[in-house]
Amino acid sequence: MPNLRSIFEVYRIGAGPSSSHSMGPQRAAEVFKAQFPEPPAHVDVYLFGSLAETGKGHLTDQAIAKALAPLPHTLHWETGDLPGGHPNTMRFVAQDADGRELRRWTVASIGGGAIEDERGQVENLPPADYPFTTMKEILTYCREQSCTIWQVAESFEQDLWPRLGEVWAVMQDSLRRGLDHHEAVLPGELHLPRRAATTYRRAECLASPQKDLALLSAYALAVAEENASGGIISTAPSCGPAGVVPGLLYYYQQHRGRNDRQLLEALATAGLFGSVIRANASVSGAEVGCQGEIGSACSMAAAAGCQLEGGSHDQIEYAAEIGMEHHLGLTCDPVLGYVQIPCIERNMTACLRAFECASFALLTDGKHLVSFDEVIEVMDRTGRDLQSAYRETARGGLADLWRRRMTHRP
């Protein structure tokens, strides 16, 4: 198993609605374009697997067009057999003015905005030399060094605090935009109403604990709606569940008096849990279903929340384990391929669950029978056992229900 990479693979800033279907393809197109000192006459882009099945709803075509501009290009939606092992595979083919092939490149969008070709991950982040693969190893190091979990990130990441500060600023900005947005519905064929602002206004009229739950809901919805509309967000660990972690942290900032330093420390801890998931499983819905996206986000947020409440190492690890354990088997079945139904409401429910996981872990001594590392191993095996119809292809579950409804509409 590979050692952990930088937590900034978990926190990537970019435009929604999908880290694997918009951020990853956009970056791949930018990398391909940069390989030519003189621009080619034309580029053919072939999208396979999940990218072909749900790319239009995820704005994949717009992301690639933006990156390749002003190069003439043609998109090919290839829903047949995959040319490689990953369900989010792309092939770029450049030609000269006479139609001769200049170069071709096959690359996969592996989740969280990262891309990978036959030589490995194509990366532009400063490396982080973590000597760990699992959370067990991190916690052992913490005990040996008498340090906190966030101090592990501080020891191995370059420029950790200013970079996390930028991530937190983007998270807050996307959340506030979502609360202040005046558009009644989200873009796309579903015409889904925005609910974050209304939820927030109604929350203000409630008494706790109902008010606290409504505020958490509003904050998570706000970021998820901004992501669904293609706004600038930070992945955590991908775009689809991007409202879970900031929703919880913003609640602690606004209503529990936590300061910016405490919130950045919580982000560092959450990032380490997300990095362990990336190293040992996947955060791509196309690979392991939504358990790898919303489940991972819930797990990260639960760890952050438990730390903000003063939890021990064991309690923090337990909170994160609960967050994933109770999302096992969750399918990825976006209606019409949009990151809207069920994705936006899942941000809200996962944020509430993360708060509950952190709260419950604090009521215990942190000892439990299933470890975080074990539940991540189970998540990965469960996700790969899911039929492809339930892994971001929009061919099963709620997506299939909607398609059949539209087919039989008079």
URGIFEN-V245314 format. One record per run of one state. SS is the DSSP state (a for helix, b for strand, c for the rest). FROM is the first residue (numbers start at 1). LEN is the number of residues. If there is no record, write none. Layout:
<<SS & FROM & LEN> <SS & FROM & LEN>>
This chain:
<<c & 1 & 6> <a & 7 & 3> <c & 10 & 3> <b & 13 & 3> <c & 16 & 3> <a & 19 & 15> <c & 34 & 8> <b & 42 & 7> <a & 49 & 6> <c & 55 & 5> <a & 60 & 9> <c & 69 & 4> <b & 73 & 6> <c & 79 & 10> <b & 89 & 7> <c & 96 & 5> <b & 101 & 11> <c & 112 & 2> <b & 114 & 4> <c & 118 & 2> <b & 120 & 3> <c & 123 & 12> <a & 135 & 11> <c & 146 & 3> <a & 149 & 8> <c & 157 & 3> <a & 160 & 21> <c & 181 & 4> <b & 185 & 1> <c & 186 & 7> <b & 193 & 1> <c & 194 & 2> <a & 196 & 8> <c & 204 & 6> <a & 210 & 19> <c & 229 & 3> <b & 232 & 3> <c & 235 & 8> <a & 243 & 13> <c & 256 & 4> <a & 260 & 21> <c & 281 & 4> <a & 285 & 4> <c & 289 & 1> <a & 290 & 3> <c & 293 & 1> <a & 294 & 15> <c & 309 & 4> <a & 313 & 13> <c & 326 & 6> <b & 332 & 1> <c & 333 & 2> <a & 335 & 3> <c & 338 & 5> <a & 343 & 20> <c & 363 & 9> <a & 372 & 14> <c & 386 & 2> <a & 388 & 3> <b & 391 & 1> <c & 392 & 5> <a & 397 & 11> <c & 408 & 3>>
